[in-house]
Structure formats: structure tokens, C-alpha cells
Amino acid sequence: MTNKLSLILGALIVGAFCYDWMAQDGESTIFLAKKGILLIEYIEFWR
């Protein structure tokens, strides 16, 4: 991955989080964080 591509992807991710916080009060971000925690706990169970 080149530096230019990584900067573009990083800017898109930051932009998506900013849009979520402005338009939906962070509901999608909180949902994804909760699902990520559940995924980590599920993977930890199989360790």
C-alpha cells in the first residue's frame, strides 16, 4: 500500500466517523464498537 493510498483511506474513514457523529449522533460508531467487542470476546473464547 502506498502512502498516498493510505492517506486517502484514512481520510475516508475519518470522514465517515465525522459524518456519523454529525448526522446520527454516533449511533453507527457505537453499534460497530459494541459488535467489535463481542467479536473480540468470541475470538478470545476460542483461544
mmCIF entry with sequence, helices, sheets and N, C-alpha, C, O atoms, coordinates in Angstrom:
data_MODEL
# 
_entry.id   MODEL 
# 
_entity.id                         1 
_entity.type                       polymer 
_entity.pdbx_number_of_molecules   1 
# 
_entity_poly.entity_id                      1 
_entity_poly.type                           'polypeptide(L)' 
_entity_poly.nstd_linkage                   no 
_entity_poly.nstd_monomer                   no 
_entity_poly.pdbx_seq_one_letter_code       MTNKLSLILGALIVGAFCYDWMAQDGESTIFLAKKGILLIEYIEFWR 
_entity_poly.pdbx_seq_one_letter_code_can   MTNKLSLILGALIVGAFCYDWMAQDGESTIFLAKKGILLIEYIEFWR 
_entity_poly.pdbx_strand_id                 A 
# 
loop_
_entity_poly_seq.entity_id 
_entity_poly_seq.num 
_entity_poly_seq.mon_id 
_entity_poly_seq.hetero 
1 1  MET n 
1 2  THR n 
1 3  ASN n 
1 4  LYS n 
1 5  LEU n 
1 6  SER n 
1 7  LEU n 
1 8  ILE n 
1 9  LEU n 
1 10 GLY n 
1 11 ALA n 
1 12 LEU n 
1 13 ILE n 
1 14 VAL n 
1 15 GLY n 
1 16 ALA n 
1 17 PHE n 
1 18 CYS n 
1 19 TYR n 
1 20 ASP n 
1 21 TRP n 
1 22 MET n 
1 23 ALA n 
1 24 GLN n 
1 25 ASP n 
1 26 GLY n 
1 27 GLU n 
1 28 SER n 
1 29 THR n 
1 30 ILE n 
1 31 PHE n 
1 32 LEU n 
1 33 ALA n 
1 34 LYS n 
1 35 LYS n 
1 36 GLY n 
1 37 ILE n 
1 38 LEU n 
1 39 LEU n 
1 40 ILE n 
1 41 GLU n 
1 42 TYR n 
1 43 ILE n 
1 44 GLU n 
1 45 PHE n 
1 46 TRP n 
1 47 ARG n 
# 
_struct_asym.id          A 
_struct_asym.entity_id   1 
# 
loop_
_struct_conf.conf_type_id 
_struct_conf.id 
_struct_conf.pdbx_PDB_helix_id 
_struct_conf.beg_label_comp_id 
_struct_conf.beg_label_asym_id 
_struct_conf.beg_label_seq_id 
_struct_conf.pdbx_beg_PDB_ins_code 
_struct_conf.end_label_comp_id 
_struct_conf.end_label_asym_id 
_struct_conf.end_label_seq_id 
_struct_conf.pdbx_end_PDB_ins_code 
_struct_conf.beg_auth_comp_id 
_struct_conf.beg_auth_asym_id 
_struct_conf.beg_auth_seq_id 
_struct_conf.end_auth_comp_id 
_struct_conf.end_auth_asym_id 
_struct_conf.end_auth_seq_id 
_struct_conf.pdbx_PDB_helix_class 
_struct_conf.details 
_struct_conf.pdbx_PDB_helix_length 
HELX_P HELX_P1 AA1 ASN A 3  ? ALA A 23 ? ASN A 3  ALA A 23 1 ? 21 
HELX_P HELX_P2 AA2 GLU A 27 ? PHE A 45 ? GLU A 27 PHE A 45 1 ? 19 
# 
_struct_conf_type.id          HELX_P 
_struct_conf_type.criteria    ? 
_struct_conf_type.reference   ? 
# 
loop_
_atom_site.group_PDB 
_atom_site.id 
_atom_site.type_symbol 
_atom_site.label_atom_id 
_atom_site.label_alt_id 
_atom_site.label_comp_id 
_atom_site.label_asym_id 
_atom_site.label_entity_id 
_atom_site.label_seq_id 
_atom_site.pdbx_PDB_ins_code 
_atom_site.Cartn_x 
_atom_site.Cartn_y 
_atom_site.Cartn_z 
_atom_site.occupancy 
_atom_site.B_iso_or_equiv 
_atom_site.pdbx_formal_charge 
_atom_site.auth_seq_id 
_atom_site.auth_comp_id 
_atom_site.auth_asym_id 
_atom_site.auth_atom_id 
_atom_site.pdbx_PDB_model_num 
ATOM 1   N N  . MET A 1 1  ? 0.852   -1.165  0.000  1.00 0.00 ? 1  MET A N  1 
ATOM 2   C CA . MET A 1 1  ? 0.000   0.000   0.000  1.00 0.00 ? 1  MET A CA 1 
ATOM 3   C C  . MET A 1 1  ? 0.905   1.236   0.000  1.00 0.00 ? 1  MET A C  1 
ATOM 4   O O  . MET A 1 1  ? 1.832   1.342   0.802  1.00 0.00 ? 1  MET A O  1 
ATOM 5   N N  . THR A 1 2  ? 0.626   2.136   -0.882 1.00 0.00 ? 2  THR A N  1 
ATOM 6   C CA . THR A 1 2  ? 1.443   3.339   -0.975 1.00 0.00 ? 2  THR A CA 1 
ATOM 7   C C  . THR A 1 2  ? 0.985   4.367   0.057  1.00 0.00 ? 2  THR A C  1 
ATOM 8   O O  . THR A 1 2  ? -0.101  4.262   0.626  1.00 0.00 ? 2  THR A O  1 
ATOM 9   N N  . ASN A 1 3  ? 1.833   5.354   0.282  1.00 0.00 ? 3  ASN A N  1 
ATOM 10  C CA . ASN A 1 3  ? 1.497   6.401   1.241  1.00 0.00 ? 3  ASN A CA 1 
ATOM 11  C C  . ASN A 1 3  ? 0.269   7.188   0.805  1.00 0.00 ? 3  ASN A C  1 
ATOM 12  O O  . ASN A 1 3  ? -0.571  7.547   1.631  1.00 0.00 ? 3  ASN A O  1 
ATOM 13  N N  . LYS A 1 4  ? 0.166   7.453   -0.484 1.00 0.00 ? 4  LYS A N  1 
ATOM 14  C CA . LYS A 1 4  ? -0.970  8.221   -0.995 1.00 0.00 ? 4  LYS A CA 1 
ATOM 15  C C  . LYS A 1 4  ? -2.277  7.471   -0.758 1.00 0.00 ? 4  LYS A C  1 
ATOM 16  O O  . LYS A 1 4  ? -3.270  8.052   -0.320 1.00 0.00 ? 4  LYS A O  1 
ATOM 17  N N  . LEU A 1 5  ? -2.264  6.181   -1.050 1.00 0.00 ? 5  LEU A N  1 
ATOM 18  C CA . LEU A 1 5  ? -3.465  5.369   -0.862 1.00 0.00 ? 5  LEU A CA 1 
ATOM 19  C C  . LEU A 1 5  ? -3.843  5.278   0.613  1.00 0.00 ? 5  LEU A C  1 
ATOM 20  O O  . LEU A 1 5  ? -5.023  5.358   0.954  1.00 0.00 ? 5  LEU A O  1 
ATOM 21  N N  . SER A 1 6  ? -2.863  5.114   1.481  1.00 0.00 ? 6  SER A N  1 
ATOM 22  C CA . SER A 1 6  ? -3.166  5.021   2.910  1.00 0.00 ? 6  SER A CA 1 
ATOM 23  C C  . SER A 1 6  ? -3.717  6.339   3.444  1.00 0.00 ? 6  SER A C  1 
ATOM 24  O O  . SER A 1 6  ? -4.594  6.330   4.307  1.00 0.00 ? 6  SER A O  1 
ATOM 25  N N  . LEU A 1 7  ? -3.225  7.460   2.951  1.00 0.00 ? 7  LEU A N  1 
ATOM 26  C CA . LEU A 1 7  ? -3.765  8.756   3.375  1.00 0.00 ? 7  LEU A CA 1 
ATOM 27  C C  . LEU A 1 7  ? -5.198  8.948   2.898  1.00 0.00 ? 7  LEU A C  1 
ATOM 28  O O  . LEU A 1 7  ? -6.031  9.482   3.631  1.00 0.00 ? 7  LEU A O  1 
ATOM 29  N N  . ILE A 1 8  ? -5.489  8.517   1.683  1.00 0.00 ? 8  ILE A N  1 
ATOM 30  C CA . ILE A 1 8  ? -6.853  8.628   1.154  1.00 0.00 ? 8  ILE A CA 1 
ATOM 31  C C  . ILE A 1 8  ? -7.808  7.753   1.962  1.00 0.00 ? 8  ILE A C  1 
ATOM 32  O O  . ILE A 1 8  ? -8.891  8.200   2.339  1.00 0.00 ? 8  ILE A O  1 
ATOM 33  N N  . LEU A 1 9  ? -7.412  6.507   2.228  1.00 0.00 ? 9  LEU A N  1 
ATOM 34  C CA . LEU A 1 9  ? -8.265  5.619   3.019  1.00 0.00 ? 9  LEU A CA 1 
ATOM 35  C C  . LEU A 1 9  ? -8.457  6.143   4.439  1.00 0.00 ? 9  LEU A C  1 
ATOM 36  O O  . LEU A 1 9  ? -9.558  6.068   4.985  1.00 0.00 ? 9  LEU A O  1 
ATOM 37  N N  . GLY A 1 10 ? -7.407  6.664   5.030  1.00 0.00 ? 10 GLY A N  1 
ATOM 38  C CA . GLY A 1 10 ? -7.512  7.250   6.366  1.00 0.00 ? 10 GLY A CA 1 
ATOM 39  C C  . GLY A 1 10 ? -8.453  8.439   6.394  1.00 0.00 ? 10 GLY A C  1 
ATOM 40  O O  . GLY A 1 10 ? -9.245  8.589   7.324  1.00 0.00 ? 10 GLY A O  1 
ATOM 41  N N  . ALA A 1 11 ? -8.368  9.291   5.368  1.00 0.00 ? 11 ALA A N  1 
ATOM 42  C CA . ALA A 1 11 ? -9.258  10.450  5.289  1.00 0.00 ? 11 ALA A CA 1 
ATOM 43  C C  . ALA A 1 11 ? -10.712 10.018  5.099  1.00 0.00 ? 11 ALA A C  1 
ATOM 44  O O  . ALA A 1 11 ? -11.618 10.636  5.659  1.00 0.00 ? 11 ALA A O  1 
ATOM 45  N N  . LEU A 1 12 ? -10.940 8.964   4.317  1.00 0.00 ? 12 LEU A N  1 
ATOM 46  C CA . LEU A 1 12 ? -12.303 8.451   4.135  1.00 0.00 ? 12 LEU A CA 1 
ATOM 47  C C  . LEU A 1 12 ? -12.871 7.899   5.440  1.00 0.00 ? 12 LEU A C  1 
ATOM 48  O O  . LEU A 1 12 ? -14.041 8.122   5.752  1.00 0.00 ? 12 LEU A O  1 
ATOM 49  N N  . ILE A 1 13 ? -12.056 7.188   6.194  1.00 0.00 ? 13 ILE A N  1 
ATOM 50  C CA . ILE A 1 13 ? -12.522 6.634   7.466  1.00 0.00 ? 13 ILE A CA 1 
ATOM 51  C C  . ILE A 1 13 ? -12.830 7.749   8.458  1.00 0.00 ? 13 ILE A C  1 
ATOM 52  O O  . ILE A 1 13 ? -13.866 7.721   9.123  1.00 0.00 ? 13 ILE A O  1 
ATOM 53  N N  . VAL A 1 14 ? -11.943 8.722   8.559  1.00 0.00 ? 14 VAL A N  1 
ATOM 54  C CA . VAL A 1 14 ? -12.187 9.857   9.460  1.00 0.00 ? 14 VAL A CA 1 
ATOM 55  C C  . VAL A 1 14 ? -13.420 10.628  9.019  1.00 0.00 ? 14 VAL A C  1 
ATOM 56  O O  . VAL A 1 14 ? -14.217 11.052  9.856  1.00 0.00 ? 14 VAL A O  1 
ATOM 57  N N  . GLY A 1 15 ? -13.587 10.815  7.718  1.00 0.00 ? 15 GLY A N  1 
ATOM 58  C CA . GLY A 1 15 ? -14.771 11.495  7.199  1.00 0.00 ? 15 GLY A CA 1 
ATOM 59  C C  . GLY A 1 15 ? -16.051 10.741  7.520  1.00 0.00 ? 15 GLY A C  1 
ATOM 60  O O  . GLY A 1 15 ? -17.068 11.353  7.847  1.00 0.00 ? 15 GLY A O  1 
ATOM 61  N N  . ALA A 1 16 ? -16.009 9.417   7.428  1.00 0.00 ? 16 ALA A N  1 
ATOM 62  C CA . ALA A 1 16 ? -17.191 8.610   7.752  1.00 0.00 ? 16 ALA A CA 1 
ATOM 63  C C  . ALA A 1 16 ? -17.545 8.736   9.229  1.00 0.00 ? 16 ALA A C  1 
ATOM 64  O O  . ALA A 1 16 ? -18.723 8.837   9.572  1.00 0.00 ? 16 ALA A O  1 
ATOM 65  N N  . PHE A 1 17 ? -16.549 8.732   10.103 1.00 0.00 ? 17 PHE A N  1 
ATOM 66  C CA . PHE A 1 17 ? -16.826 8.905   11.528 1.00 0.00 ? 17 PHE A CA 1 
ATOM 67  C C  . PHE A 1 17 ? -17.376 10.296  11.820 1.00 0.00 ? 17 PHE A C  1 
ATOM 68  O O  . PHE A 1 17 ? -18.301 10.443  12.618 1.00 0.00 ? 17 PHE A O  1 
ATOM 69  N N  . CYS A 1 18 ? -16.817 11.311  11.183 1.00 0.00 ? 18 CYS A N  1 
ATOM 70  C CA . CYS A 1 18 ? -17.317 12.678  11.386 1.00 0.00 ? 18 CYS A CA 1 
ATOM 71  C C  . CYS A 1 18 ? -18.750 12.814  10.901 1.00 0.00 ? 18 CYS A C  1 
ATOM 72  O O  . CYS A 1 18 ? -19.576 13.431  11.574 1.00 0.00 ? 18 CYS A O  1 
ATOM 73  N N  . TYR A 1 19 ? -19.054 12.245  9.744  1.00 0.00 ? 19 TYR A N  1 
ATOM 74  C CA . TYR A 1 19 ? -20.423 12.289  9.229  1.00 0.00 ? 19 TYR A CA 1 
ATOM 75  C C  . TYR A 1 19 ? -21.378 11.577  10.188 1.00 0.00 ? 19 TYR A C  1 
ATOM 76  O O  . TYR A 1 19 ? -22.480 12.058  10.449 1.00 0.00 ? 19 TYR A O  1 
ATOM 77  N N  . ASP A 1 20 ? -20.949 10.439  10.703 1.00 0.00 ? 20 ASP A N  1 
ATOM 78  C CA . ASP A 1 20 ? -21.796 9.690   11.625 1.00 0.00 ? 20 ASP A CA 1 
ATOM 79  C C  . ASP A 1 20 ? -22.076 10.507  12.880 1.00 0.00 ? 20 ASP A C  1 
ATOM 80  O O  . ASP A 1 20 ? -23.214 10.546  13.348 1.00 0.00 ? 20 ASP A O  1 
ATOM 81  N N  . TRP A 1 21 ? -21.064 11.155  13.428 1.00 0.00 ? 21 TRP A N  1 
ATOM 82  C CA . TRP A 1 21 ? -21.269 11.940  14.648 1.00 0.00 ? 21 TRP A CA 1 
ATOM 83  C C  . TRP A 1 21 ? -22.150 13.156  14.383 1.00 0.00 ? 21 TRP A C  1 
ATOM 84  O O  . TRP A 1 21 ? -22.913 13.558  15.261 1.00 0.00 ? 21 TRP A O  1 
ATOM 85  N N  . MET A 1 22 ? -22.065 13.746  13.205 1.00 0.00 ? 22 MET A N  1 
ATOM 86  C CA . MET A 1 22 ? -22.867 14.934  12.901 1.00 0.00 ? 22 MET A CA 1 
ATOM 87  C C  . MET A 1 22 ? -24.307 14.570  12.533 1.00 0.00 ? 22 MET A C  1 
ATOM 88  O O  . MET A 1 22 ? -25.241 15.237  12.978 1.00 0.00 ? 22 MET A O  1 
ATOM 89  N N  . ALA A 1 23 ? -24.499 13.533  11.738 1.00 0.00 ? 23 ALA A N  1 
ATOM 90  C CA . ALA A 1 23 ? -25.823 13.220  11.208 1.00 0.00 ? 23 ALA A CA 1 
ATOM 91  C C  . ALA A 1 23 ? -26.623 12.283  12.115 1.00 0.00 ? 23 ALA A C  1 
ATOM 92  O O  . ALA A 1 23 ? -27.841 12.422  12.228 1.00 0.00 ? 23 ALA A O  1 
ATOM 93  N N  . GLN A 1 24 ? -25.950 11.334  12.757 1.00 0.00 ? 24 GLN A N  1 
ATOM 94  C CA . GLN A 1 24 ? -26.677 10.314  13.511 1.00 0.00 ? 24 GLN A CA 1 
ATOM 95  C C  . GLN A 1 24 ? -26.261 10.244  14.972 1.00 0.00 ? 24 GLN A C  1 
ATOM 96  O O  . GLN A 1 24 ? -26.566 9.263   15.651 1.00 0.00 ? 24 GLN A O  1 
ATOM 97  N N  . ASP A 1 25 ? -25.586 11.239  15.456 1.00 0.00 ? 25 ASP A N  1 
ATOM 98  C CA . ASP A 1 25 ? -25.132 11.295  16.850 1.00 0.00 ? 25 ASP A CA 1 
ATOM 99  C C  . ASP A 1 25 ? -24.274 10.094  17.247 1.00 0.00 ? 25 ASP A C  1 
ATOM 100 O O  . ASP A 1 25 ? -24.274 9.688   18.409 1.00 0.00 ? 25 ASP A O  1 
ATOM 101 N N  . GLY A 1 26 ? -23.561 9.539   16.308 1.00 0.00 ? 26 GLY A N  1 
ATOM 102 C CA . GLY A 1 26 ? -22.621 8.461   16.595 1.00 0.00 ? 26 GLY A CA 1 
ATOM 103 C C  . GLY A 1 26 ? -23.240 7.097   16.796 1.00 0.00 ? 26 GLY A C  1 
ATOM 104 O O  . GLY A 1 26 ? -22.585 6.204   17.333 1.00 0.00 ? 26 GLY A O  1 
ATOM 105 N N  . GLU A 1 27 ? -24.474 6.908   16.387 1.00 0.00 ? 27 GLU A N  1 
ATOM 106 C CA . GLU A 1 27 ? -25.143 5.621   16.593 1.00 0.00 ? 27 GLU A CA 1 
ATOM 107 C C  . GLU A 1 27 ? -24.428 4.482   15.868 1.00 0.00 ? 27 GLU A C  1 
ATOM 108 O O  . GLU A 1 27 ? -24.258 3.402   16.433 1.00 0.00 ? 27 GLU A O  1 
ATOM 109 N N  . SER A 1 28 ? -24.014 4.708   14.643 1.00 0.00 ? 28 SER A N  1 
ATOM 110 C CA . SER A 1 28 ? -23.336 3.652   13.882 1.00 0.00 ? 28 SER A CA 1 
ATOM 111 C C  . SER A 1 28 ? -21.981 3.319   14.492 1.00 0.00 ? 28 SER A C  1 
ATOM 112 O O  . SER A 1 28 ? -21.588 2.154   14.544 1.00 0.00 ? 28 SER A O  1 
ATOM 113 N N  . THR A 1 29 ? -21.276 4.328   14.945 1.00 0.00 ? 29 THR A N  1 
ATOM 114 C CA . THR A 1 29 ? -19.969 4.102   15.556 1.00 0.00 ? 29 THR A CA 1 
ATOM 115 C C  . THR A 1 29 ? -20.113 3.297   16.841 1.00 0.00 ? 29 THR A C  1 
ATOM 116 O O  . THR A 1 29 ? -19.338 2.373   17.086 1.00 0.00 ? 29 THR A O  1 
ATOM 117 N N  . ILE A 1 30 ? -21.090 3.641   17.652 1.00 0.00 ? 30 ILE A N  1 
ATOM 118 C CA . ILE A 1 30 ? -21.318 2.911   18.899 1.00 0.00 ? 30 ILE A CA 1 
ATOM 119 C C  . ILE A 1 30 ? -21.739 1.472   18.606 1.00 0.00 ? 30 ILE A C  1 
ATOM 120 O O  . ILE A 1 30 ? -21.285 0.543   19.273 1.00 0.00 ? 30 ILE A O  1 
ATOM 121 N N  . PHE A 1 31 ? -22.607 1.289   17.607 1.00 0.00 ? 31 PHE A N  1 
ATOM 122 C CA . PHE A 1 31 ? -23.035 -0.058  17.219 1.00 0.00 ? 31 PHE A CA 1 
ATOM 123 C C  . PHE A 1 31 ? -21.840 -0.900  16.788 1.00 0.00 ? 31 PHE A C  1 
ATOM 124 O O  . PHE A 1 31 ? -21.695 -2.044  17.221 1.00 0.00 ? 31 PHE A O  1 
ATOM 125 N N  . LEU A 1 32 ? -20.983 -0.337  15.935 1.00 0.00 ? 32 LEU A N  1 
ATOM 126 C CA . LEU A 1 32 ? -19.815 -1.087  15.464 1.00 0.00 ? 32 LEU A CA 1 
ATOM 127 C C  . LEU A 1 32 ? -18.833 -1.375  16.599 1.00 0.00 ? 32 LEU A C  1 
ATOM 128 O O  . LEU A 1 32 ? -18.206 -2.435  16.621 1.00 0.00 ? 32 LEU A O  1 
ATOM 129 N N  . ALA A 1 33 ? -18.696 -0.446  17.534 1.00 0.00 ? 33 ALA A N  1 
ATOM 130 C CA . ALA A 1 33 ? -17.811 -0.675  18.676 1.00 0.00 ? 33 ALA A CA 1 
ATOM 131 C C  . ALA A 1 33 ? -18.329 -1.820  19.543 1.00 0.00 ? 33 ALA A C  1 
ATOM 132 O O  . ALA A 1 33 ? -17.551 -2.663  19.989 1.00 0.00 ? 33 ALA A O  1 
ATOM 133 N N  . LYS A 1 34 ? -19.640 -1.853  19.782 1.00 0.00 ? 34 LYS A N  1 
ATOM 134 C CA . LYS A 1 34 ? -20.225 -2.939  20.578 1.00 0.00 ? 34 LYS A CA 1 
ATOM 135 C C  . LYS A 1 34 ? -20.054 -4.282  19.881 1.00 0.00 ? 34 LYS A C  1 
ATOM 136 O O  . LYS A 1 34 ? -19.713 -5.277  20.522 1.00 0.00 ? 34 LYS A O  1 
ATOM 137 N N  . LYS A 1 35 ? -20.288 -4.316  18.572 1.00 0.00 ? 35 LYS A N  1 
ATOM 138 C CA . LYS A 1 35 ? -20.123 -5.562  17.827 1.00 0.00 ? 35 LYS A CA 1 
ATOM 139 C C  . LYS A 1 35 ? -18.653 -5.985  17.795 1.00 0.00 ? 35 LYS A C  1 
ATOM 140 O O  . LYS A 1 35 ? -18.352 -7.179  17.832 1.00 0.00 ? 35 LYS A O  1 
ATOM 141 N N  . GLY A 1 36 ? -17.743 -5.022  17.728 1.00 0.00 ? 36 GLY A N  1 
ATOM 142 C CA . GLY A 1 36 ? -16.319 -5.339  17.759 1.00 0.00 ? 36 GLY A CA 1 
ATOM 143 C C  . GLY A 1 36 ? -15.903 -5.953  19.083 1.00 0.00 ? 36 GLY A C  1 
ATOM 144 O O  . GLY A 1 36 ? -15.094 -6.880  19.115 1.00 0.00 ? 36 GLY A O  1 
ATOM 145 N N  . ILE A 1 37 ? -16.456 -5.437  20.181 1.00 0.00 ? 37 ILE A N  1 
ATOM 146 C CA . ILE A 1 37 ? -16.159 -6.001  21.498 1.00 0.00 ? 37 ILE A CA 1 
ATOM 147 C C  . ILE A 1 37 ? -16.687 -7.427  21.595 1.00 0.00 ? 37 ILE A C  1 
ATOM 148 O O  . ILE A 1 37 ? -16.008 -8.310  22.121 1.00 0.00 ? 37 ILE A O  1 
ATOM 149 N N  . LEU A 1 38 ? -17.910 -7.655  21.082 1.00 0.00 ? 38 LEU A N  1 
ATOM 150 C CA . LEU A 1 38 ? -18.459 -9.012  21.087 1.00 0.00 ? 38 LEU A CA 1 
ATOM 151 C C  . LEU A 1 38 ? -17.607 -9.961  20.246 1.00 0.00 ? 38 LEU A C  1 
ATOM 152 O O  . LEU A 1 38 ? -17.408 -11.116 20.622 1.00 0.00 ? 38 LEU A O  1 
ATOM 153 N N  . LEU A 1 39 ? -17.106 -9.481  19.115 1.00 0.00 ? 39 LEU A N  1 
ATOM 154 C CA . LEU A 1 39 ? -16.245 -10.305 18.267 1.00 0.00 ? 39 LEU A CA 1 
ATOM 155 C C  . LEU A 1 39 ? -14.947 -10.661 18.985 1.00 0.00 ? 39 LEU A C  1 
ATOM 156 O O  . LEU A 1 39 ? -14.489 -11.801 18.911 1.00 0.00 ? 39 LEU A O  1 
ATOM 157 N N  . ILE A 1 40 ? -14.359 -9.700  19.671 1.00 0.00 ? 40 ILE A N  1 
ATOM 158 C CA . ILE A 1 40 ? -13.122 -9.958  20.411 1.00 0.00 ? 40 ILE A CA 1 
ATOM 159 C C  . ILE A 1 40 ? -13.369 -10.982 21.514 1.00 0.00 ? 40 ILE A C  1 
ATOM 160 O O  . ILE A 1 40 ? -12.555 -11.882 21.718 1.00 0.00 ? 40 ILE A O  1 
ATOM 161 N N  . GLU A 1 41 ? -14.494 -10.849 22.229 1.00 0.00 ? 41 GLU A N  1 
ATOM 162 C CA . GLU A 1 41 ? -14.819 -11.819 23.272 1.00 0.00 ? 41 GLU A CA 1 
ATOM 163 C C  . GLU A 1 41 ? -15.049 -13.206 22.679 1.00 0.00 ? 41 GLU A C  1 
ATOM 164 O O  . GLU A 1 41 ? -14.646 -14.204 23.276 1.00 0.00 ? 41 GLU A O  1 
ATOM 165 N N  . TYR A 1 42 ? -15.686 -13.284 21.519 1.00 0.00 ? 42 TYR A N  1 
ATOM 166 C CA . TYR A 1 42 ? -15.927 -14.566 20.860 1.00 0.00 ? 42 TYR A CA 1 
ATOM 167 C C  . TYR A 1 42 ? -14.614 -15.211 20.428 1.00 0.00 ? 42 TYR A C  1 
ATOM 168 O O  . TYR A 1 42 ? -14.418 -16.412 20.612 1.00 0.00 ? 42 TYR A O  1 
ATOM 169 N N  . ILE A 1 43 ? -13.729 -14.420 19.862 1.00 0.00 ? 43 ILE A N  1 
ATOM 170 C CA . ILE A 1 43 ? -12.431 -14.946 19.432 1.00 0.00 ? 43 ILE A CA 1 
ATOM 171 C C  . ILE A 1 43 ? -11.601 -15.357 20.647 1.00 0.00 ? 43 ILE A C  1 
ATOM 172 O O  . ILE A 1 43 ? -10.882 -16.356 20.603 1.00 0.00 ? 43 ILE A O  1 
ATOM 173 N N  . GLU A 1 44 ? -11.701 -14.592 21.720 1.00 0.00 ? 44 GLU A N  1 
ATOM 174 C CA . GLU A 1 44 ? -10.961 -14.903 22.934 1.00 0.00 ? 44 GLU A CA 1 
ATOM 175 C C  . GLU A 1 44 ? -11.417 -16.246 23.525 1.00 0.00 ? 44 GLU A C  1 
ATOM 176 O O  . GLU A 1 44 ? -10.615 -16.979 24.104 1.00 0.00 ? 44 GLU A O  1 
ATOM 177 N N  . PHE A 1 45 ? -12.698 -16.557 23.376 1.00 0.00 ? 45 PHE A N  1 
ATOM 178 C CA . PHE A 1 45 ? -13.229 -17.827 23.868 1.00 0.00 ? 45 PHE A CA 1 
ATOM 179 C C  . PHE A 1 45 ? -12.542 -19.002 23.181 1.00 0.00 ? 45 PHE A C  1 
ATOM 180 O O  . PHE A 1 45 ? -12.287 -20.025 23.817 1.00 0.00 ? 45 PHE A O  1 
ATOM 181 N N  . TRP A 1 46 ? -12.241 -18.871 21.903 1.00 0.00 ? 46 TRP A N  1 
ATOM 182 C CA . TRP A 1 46 ? -11.652 -19.963 21.138 1.00 0.00 ? 46 TRP A CA 1 
ATOM 183 C C  . TRP A 1 46 ? -10.136 -20.052 21.291 1.00 0.00 ? 46 TRP A C  1 
ATOM 184 O O  . TRP A 1 46 ? -9.513  -20.954 20.731 1.00 0.00 ? 46 TRP A O  1 
ATOM 185 N N  . ARG A 1 47 ? -9.551  -19.155 22.022 1.00 0.00 ? 47 ARG A N  1 
ATOM 186 C CA . ARG A 1 47 ? -8.102  -19.158 22.185 1.00 0.00 ? 47 ARG A CA 1 
ATOM 187 C C  . ARG A 1 47 ? -7.629  -20.258 23.064 1.00 0.00 ? 47 ARG A C  1 
ATOM 188 O O  . ARG A 1 47 ? -6.427  -20.389 23.295 1.00 0.00 ? 47 ARG A O  1 
# 
